[in-house]
Structure formats: structure tokens, C-alpha cells
């Protein structure tokens, strides 16, 4: 082997002996080596799988958060929206006032602000569950602090819890003189003059216009001070208190159609009210009220004087005198129905609902007389003067209330 051939062997790339030279692959496309599925996963991780893992993590965190809210916050929300209520009968003493026409919500609000119940809802729930709640009467009550709604309701229905110190009770048949005394008791003797002025100023009391004579209001509030129990604010003005009583009368008038019924009967509303006041004074039992009203109407129609003791007794009452110590036939003035025909000029008391109803719905009969027929005070009615004289003598003999 020549020198040149040895140099040629020495200079050659030894790898070419096994794999050939680069020139051997010249002009042929390069072929990338084939990768396995595992190789591809390593080189290019699956993006969907990453998203799925991330989504599971978010869901897990959300579940943990919801659980935390349920454990920590939901009980607080339940407590917040649950009706707050104390338990038991409470302690201490609290005076509260229930006003006329107060609803369960109104009373609950009063109790809540006075510290009696934990919430208005506690009392409303108790009232809704007890049908007797509608029997709560206006007035002042002595309750306790921190009472359950049920316990507070029970006390409001207990007459022993009622504080009557500021009550003015206008009974059926009470006169304006009785009302004046009741107002003085609550407002104090220093207010007596103001009370009298308010009673005399009838134009400021809001008497219903249907009872006017022309443009003139009645000269007395007698008959318009509706029988009820009124809880009085000692700081209230006498006129305001009297207006409240008149408002109750007006509501009764409108609610029962008294004014319209009187007109249908051929009377003015004021005449019917006067008749109602006389029936209230004369009849002890409701069944006798419409019969007394009929006797009054029959005697007026027959142009006979009423000859009713109760009207004559009213005159001395207005003067503060004892009516039992006067002779009714000798009383001076228009209230003496022995000497004057027709009705007295004003009602003689404040009649209740039954007497008002009887005055505009009198019984049917031709009676002209009545007198007590027993010790209990039931009345005997007749159209015969002779029978009346006999019955009156029997009444006097048995001391049944005849003079």
C-alpha cells in the first residue's frame, strides 16, 4: 500500500465506516424518530386533564366554603329572623296603656317599647293563637318586664291587672253631672272650672250636625257622652276628653243607622235620643225598653203629659240636689212632665245601645201606662187607667219601688 493510500485511510472519518458519510443521506428527507404515547404525554401534557384537576380543586374549595357558611352563618341568620321572645312571667312592674281601637300590632308595639316583651311579633303570635285576645279592653294595666308574649296577653285579659286610677266610667244612664265628677277625679279639683266650661261649650265638642235645631247645636252634651270606659291622660284637656266621648256616640249612631231610623219613624234624631234617655232611666230590663218607648210615643200622640218621674228627677240632679227628696210633680221647669206636655228639652242621661235601638224600633202596642210589677223591677204595661191605678197601689203596698 502506497503512502497516499495510507494517508487516505488515516484522514477518513472512522464513523463513516459503520454509518456512512453525510453525503450518503444528501437529498433524502429527514425522518423524525417515532415517539411512543408515553413519550408524547411527557413532552406535551394533556391540557384538558390540567383543567379537570383545577376544576375539581375549585369545587372542593366551594364545598368547604359552603360548609363553613352553614356551620357559622346560617344559625346566626336563623336566630336573627326568628321571633324574639322572653320566657316566663317576667319581673318588676310596668304600667302600660291600651287605647281604644288598638290592634294587636299597636298593643305589641306598646309592650315592646315598655320593655315588657322581646318583640312585637312575640305578642302578635300569642294574640293570633288565642281568640280571647279580641276581648282586651282599653285602659291602663300593670304588667312586668321581660314577659313572654303569652304571659303578657294573659295579664291583659285578667281584670286584676287593670289599673283603674285614670279610668272614667260612663255607665248606661249616667248623666253629665256624673261625667263631670269622673273627670274631676282624674284631672284634679283644680281643673273643675275648665271641665265645666268645656261641658257648657257644646259648639266646640263636635256634636253631629243631624242633631242641630236649625243652625243651633244642642244646649247640653247630655245624651252624646257615650257609655264606655275611658282611660284618661291626666294632662289631657277636658274638651279633648269630651270630644272622644262624642266621637264614640257618633260612631254608634252611624254604625246602627240611628239617625235614619229616627227619620223613618217620623221623629228627629234628637227627639229619638231624648226618648232613648227616658227609656234608659225607666226600664231596668232590655225587654221593657221598646215598650217604654212605645208608651212615650202613644202619650205624645194622645196629647197626654208623660208624667214620668225620671224627667222631673233630672232637674234637681243638675243642681246637685238629691232627687229623692223632692216632689216630682212640684219641680219647676220644662223637665217636669207632669205639668208640661211633650218631651223635655234635652236627654236626661246618656243612653246605651239597647235603649237607642228601642227608641227607633219601639214595640207594637196601645199601652199608655206602666209601673213596676215585682220586686225585681219588671214593668207592667196597660192601656187602661183603671188597671194602672190598681197596679200602682199594689206596687206601693209591696214596696216595689213606687213612691
For each residue, the residues with C-beta under 8 A, 3 or more apart:
1: 5 6
2: 5 6
3: 6 7
4: 7 8
5: 1 2 8 9
6: 1 2 3 9 10
7: 3 4 10 11
8: 4 5 11 12
9: 5 6 12
10: 6 7
11: 7 8
12: 8 9 16 17
13: 16 17 21
14: 17
15: 18 19
16: 12 13 19 20 21
17: 12 13 14
18: 15
19: 15 16
20: 16 24 25
21: 13 16 24
22: 25 26
23: 26
24: 20 21
25: 20 22 28
26: 22 23
27:
28: 25
29:
30:
31:
32:
33:
34:
35: 39 40 43
36: 39 40
37: 40 41
38: 41 42
39: 35 36 42 43
40: 35 36 37 43 44
41: 37 38 44 45 46
42: 38 39 45
43: 35 39 40
44: 40 41
45: 41 42 49 50
46: 41 49 50
47: 50 51
48: 51 52
49: 45 46 52 53
50: 45 46 47 53 54
51: 47 48 54 55
52: 48 49 55 56
53: 49 50 56 57
54: 50 51 57 58
55: 51 52 58 59
56: 52 53 59 60
57: 53 54 60 61
58: 54 55 61 62
59: 55 56 62 63
60: 56 57 63 64
61: 57 58 64 65
62: 58 59 65 66
63: 59 60 66 67
64: 60 61 67 68
65: 61 62 68 69
66: 62 63 69 70
67: 63 64 70 71
68: 64 65 71 72
69: 65 66 72 73 74
70: 66 67 73 74
71: 67 68 74 75
72: 68 69 75 76
73: 69 70 76 77
74: 69 70 71 77 78
75: 71 72 78 79
76: 72 73 79 80
77: 73 74 80 81
78: 74 75 81 82
79: 75 76 82
80: 76 77
81: 77 78
82: 78 79
83: 119 121 122 125
84: 118 119 121 122
85: 117 118 119 122 125 148 149
86: 90 117 118 122 146 147 148
87: 148
88: 146 147 148 151
89: 144 147 148 151
90: 86 116 143 144 145 146 147 148 151 152
91: 144 145 146
92: 144 145
93: 142 143 144
94: 114 115 116 142 143 144 145
95: 140 141 142 143 163
96: 110 111 114 116 140 141 143
97: 110 139 140 141 231
98: 102 107 110 136 137 138 139 140 141 156 231
99: 102 106 138 231
100: 138 228 230 244 248
101:
102: 98 99 106 107 110 136 138
103: 106 107
104: 107 108 123 124 127 128 133
105: 108 109 120 124
106: 99 102 103 109 110
107: 98 102 103 104 110 111 123 127 136 156
108: 104 105 111 112 117 119 120 121 122 123 124 127 149
109: 105 106 112 113 120
110: 96 97 98 102 106 107 113 114
111: 96 107 108 114 116 117 120 123 143 152
112: 108 109 115 116 117 118 119 120 123
113: 109 110
114: 94 96 110 111 143
115: 94 112 145 146
116: 90 94 96 111 112 143 144 145 146 147 152
117: 85 86 108 111 112 120 122 123 147 148 149 152
118: 84 85 86 112 122 146
119: 83 84 85 108 112 122 123
120: 105 108 109 111 112 117 123 124
121: 83 84 108 124 125 149
122: 83 84 85 86 108 117 118 119 125 126 148 149
123: 104 107 108 111 112 117 119 120 126 127 149 152 153
124: 104 105 108 120 121 127 128 149
125: 83 85 121 122 128 129 149
126: 122 123 129 130 133 148 149 150 152 153
127: 104 107 108 123 124 130 133 149 153
128: 104 124 125 133
129: 125 126 150
130: 126 127 133 150 153
131: 134
132: 135 157
133: 104 126 127 128 130 136 153 157
134: 131
135: 132 157
136: 98 102 107 133 156 157
137: 98 162 229
138: 98 99 100 102 229 230 231
139: 97 98 162 163 164 167 229 231
140: 95 96 97 98 162 163 164 165 166 167 231
141: 95 96 97 98 155 156 161 162 163
142: 93 94 95 161 162 163
143: 90 93 94 95 96 111 114 116 147 152 155 156 161
144: 89 90 91 92 93 94 116 147 155
145: 90 91 92 94 115 116
146: 86 88 90 91 115 116 118
147: 86 88 89 90 116 117 143 144 151 152 155
148: 85 86 87 88 89 90 117 122 126 151 152
149: 85 108 117 121 122 123 124 125 126 127 152 153
150: 126 129 130 153 154
151: 88 89 90 147 148 154 155
152: 90 111 116 117 123 126 143 147 148 149 155 156
153: 123 126 127 130 133 149 150 156 157
154: 150 151 157 158
155: 141 143 144 147 151 152 158 161
156: 98 107 136 141 143 152 153 161
157: 132 133 135 136 153 154
158: 154 155 161 162
159: 162
160:
161: 141 142 143 155 156 158
162: 137 139 140 141 142 158 159
163: 95 139 140 141 142 166
164: 139 140 167
165: 140 186
166: 140 163 186 231 232 233 234
167: 139 140 164 186 229 230 231 232
168: 179 182 183 185 186 229 230 232 241
169: 182 229 230
170: 174 178 179 182 225 226 227 228 229 230 245 350
171: 174 178 227
172: 227 280 350 351 352 354 355
173: 227 280 281 349 350 351 352
174: 170 171 178 179 225 227 349 350
175: 178 179 222 314 317 318 348 349 350
176: 179 180 199 220 221 222 225 350
177: 180 181 317 318 320
178: 170 171 174 175 181 182
179: 168 170 174 175 176 182 183 199 225 242 245 350
180: 176 177 183 184 192 195 196 199
181: 177 178 184 185
182: 168 169 170 178 179 185 186
183: 168 179 180 186 187 191 195 232 238 241
184: 180 181 187 188 189 191 192 195
185: 168 181 182
186: 165 166 167 168 182 183 232 234
187: 183 184 191 195 232 234 236 238
188: 184 191 234
189: 184 192
190:
191: 183 184 187 188 194 195 238
192: 180 184 189 195 196
193: 196 197
194: 191 197 198 237 238
195: 180 183 184 187 191 192 198 199 238
196: 180 192 193 199 200
197: 193 194 200 201 238
198: 194 195 201 204 205 237 238 239 242
199: 176 179 180 195 196 221 238 242
200: 196 197
201: 197 198 204 205 239
202: 205 207 217 218 219 220 221
203: 217
204: 198 201 239
205: 198 201 202 221 224 239 242 243 246
206: 243 246 247 250
207: 202 211 212 217 218 221 224 246
208: 211 224 249 250 253 259 269
209: 212
210: 253 259 269
211: 207 208 217 218 224 268 269 270 273
212: 207 209 215 216 217 218
213: 216 218 270
214:
215: 212
216: 212 213
217: 202 203 207 211 212
218: 202 207 211 212 213 221 222 223 224 270 346
219: 202 345 346
220: 176 202 223 346 347
221: 176 199 202 205 207 218 224 225 242 246
222: 175 176 218 225 277 346 347 348 349 350
223: 218 220 249 273 274 276 277 346 347 349 350 351
224: 205 207 208 211 218 221 245 246 249 350
225: 170 174 176 179 221 222 242 245 246 249 350
226: 170 245 246 248 249 252 350
227: 170 171 172 173 174 350 351 352
228: 100 170 245 248
229: 137 138 139 167 168 169 170
230: 100 138 167 168 169 170 241 244 245
231: 97 98 99 138 139 140 166 167
232: 166 167 168 183 186 187 236 241
233: 166 236
234: 166 186 187 188
235:
236: 187 232 233 240 241
237: 194 198 240 241
238: 183 187 191 194 195 197 198 199 241 242
239: 198 201 204 205 242 243
240: 236 237 243 244
241: 168 183 230 232 236 237 238 244 245
242: 179 198 199 205 221 225 238 239 245 246
243: 205 206 239 240 246 247
244: 100 230 240 241 247 248
245: 170 179 224 225 226 228 230 241 242 248 249
246: 205 206 207 221 224 225 226 242 243 249 250
247: 206 243 244 250 251
248: 100 226 228 244 245 251 252
249: 208 223 224 225 226 245 246 252 253
250: 206 208 246 247 253 254
251: 247 248 254 255
252: 226 248 249 255 256 258 353 356
253: 208 210 249 250 256 258 259 269 356
254: 250 251 257 259
255: 251 252
256: 252 253 261 353 356 357
257: 254 260 261
258: 252 253 261 262 269 272 356 357 360
259: 208 210 253 254 262 263 269
260: 257 263 264
261: 256 257 258 264 265 272 360 361
262: 258 259 265 267 268 269 271 272 359 360
263: 259 260 266 267 268 269
264: 260 261 360
265: 261 262 272 360 362
266: 263
267: 262 263 271 272 275 360
268: 211 262 263 271 272
269: 208 210 211 253 258 259 262 263 272 273
270: 211 213 218 273 274
271: 262 267 268 274 275 343
272: 258 261 262 265 267 268 269 275 276 356 359 360
273: 211 223 269 270 276 277 347 351 356 359
274: 223 270 271 277 278 343 344 346 347 348
275: 267 271 272 278 279 293 296 297 343 359
276: 223 272 273 279 280 293 347 351 355 356 358 359
277: 222 223 273 274 280 281 347 348 349 350 351 355
278: 274 275 281 282 292 296 306 308 310 311 343 344 348
279: 275 276 282 283 289 290 292 293 296 351 355 358 359
280: 172 173 276 277 283 289 349 350 351 352 355
281: 173 277 278 310 348 349
282: 278 279 288 292 308 310 370 379
283: 279 280 286 288 289 291 292 355 379
284: 288 376 377 378 379
285: 288 289 377 378 379
286: 283 289 354 358
287: 290 291
288: 282 283 284 285 291 292 370 378 379
289: 279 280 283 285 286 292 293 354 355 357 358
290: 279 287 293 294 358 361 362 363
291: 283 287 288 294 295 362 363 365 367 370 379 381
292: 278 279 282 283 288 289 295 296 358 370 379
293: 275 276 279 289 290 296 297 358 359 362 363
294: 290 291 297 298 362 363 364 365 367
295: 291 292 298 299 367 368 369 370 381
296: 275 278 279 292 293 299 300 306 308 343
297: 275 293 294 300 301 362
298: 294 295 301 302 365 366 367 368
299: 295 296 302 304 305 306 368
300: 296 297 303 304 306 341 342 343
301: 297 298
302: 298 299 368
303: 300 341
304: 299 300 307 341 368
305: 299 337 338 339 340 341
306: 278 296 299 300 311 337 341 342 343
307: 304 337 338
308: 278 282 296 311 312 337
309: 312 313 328 403
310: 278 281 282 313 314 348
311: 278 306 308 314 335 336 337 344 348
312: 308 309 315 323 326 328 329 331 335 336 337 338
313: 309 310 316 317 323 326 328
314: 175 310 311 317 318 323 335 344 348 349
315: 312 318 319 331 332 333 335 336
316: 313 319 321 322 323 326 331
317: 175 177 313 314 320 321 323
318: 175 177 314 315
319: 315 316
320: 177 317
321: 316 317 325 326
322: 316 325 326
323: 312 313 314 316 317 326
324:
325: 321 322
326: 312 313 316 321 322 323 330 331
327: 330 331
328: 309 312 313 331 336 338 403
329: 312 336 338 339
330: 326 327 336
331: 312 315 316 326 327 328 335 336
332: 315 336
333: 315 336
334: 340 344 345
335: 311 312 314 315 331 344 345 348
336: 311 312 315 328 329 330 331 332 333 339 340
337: 305 306 307 308 311 312 340 341 344
338: 305 307 312 328 329
339: 305 329 336
340: 305 334 336 337 344
341: 300 303 304 305 306 337
342: 300 306
343: 271 274 275 278 296 300 306
344: 274 278 311 314 334 335 337 340 348
345: 219 334 335
346: 218 219 220 222 223 274
347: 220 222 223 273 274 276 277 350 351
348: 175 222 274 277 278 281 310 311 314 335 344
349: 173 174 175 222 223 277 280 281 314
350: 170 172 173 174 175 176 179 222 223 224 225 226 227 277 280 347
351: 172 173 223 227 273 276 277 279 280 347 355 356 359
352: 172 173 227 280 355 356
353: 252 256 356 357
354: 172 286 289 357 358
355: 172 276 277 279 280 283 289 351 352 358 359
356: 252 253 256 258 272 273 276 351 352 353 359 360
357: 256 258 289 353 354 360 361
358: 276 279 286 289 290 292 293 354 355 361 362 363
359: 262 272 273 275 276 279 293 351 355 356 362
360: 258 261 262 264 265 267 272 356 357
361: 261 290 357 358
362: 265 290 291 293 294 297 358 359
363: 290 291 293 294 358
364: 294
365: 291 294 298 381 383
366: 298 383
367: 291 294 295 298 370 381 382 383
368: 295 298 299 302 304 382 383 385 388
369: 295 381 382 383 384 385 387 388
370: 282 288 291 292 295 367 379 380 381 382
371: 379 380 388 391 392 395 402
372: 377 378 379 380 395 400 401 402
373: 378 379 380 391 395 400
374: 377 378 400
375: 398 399 400
376: 284
377: 284 285 372 374 400 401
378: 284 285 288 372 373 374
379: 282 283 284 285 288 291 292 370 371 372 373
380: 370 371 372 373 391
381: 291 295 365 367 369 370
382: 367 368 369 370 387 388 391
383: 365 366 367 368 369
384: 369 387 388
385: 368 369 388 389
386: 389 390
387: 369 382 384 390 391
388: 368 369 371 382 384 385 391 392
389: 385 386 392 393
390: 386 387 393 394
391: 371 373 380 382 387 388 394 395
392: 371 388 389 395 396 402
393: 389 390 396 397
394: 390 391 397 398 400
395: 371 372 373 391 392 398 400 401 402
396: 392 393 399 400 402 403
397: 393 394
398: 375 394 395
399: 375 396
400: 372 373 374 375 377 394 395 396
401: 372 377 395
402: 371 372 392 395 396
403: 309 328 396
